[in-house]
C-alpha cells in the first residue's frame, strides 16, 4: 500500500504534504533531519493520511492536495472548517 500524508510541525505553524510506501520510515526520516525541506521545523507529527493501491494514485492525490494551497479545501480535508 502507498500513503499520502500531511505532517504538522510541533514547533511551527508549518505543514508538509507527501507520499510514501512506509509511513513509519518516512516520519522517522523527517524527524531525524534527513529531509532537507523539513529539517528546520522538527519534530513533526502525522495529522492526516490516505491509503492507495498504487504509487501513481498516491502521487496524483498528493499533487491534488498540494494544489489546495492551505485554503478552505485543505481545512475541510483536515476537519478544521465546517460547511
Secondary structure, DSSP 8 states (H G I E B T S, - for coil): -EEEEEEEESSSS-EEEEEES-HHHHHHHHHHT-STTTGGG--EEEEEEEEESSHHHHHHHHHHHHTTTTSHHHHHHTT----
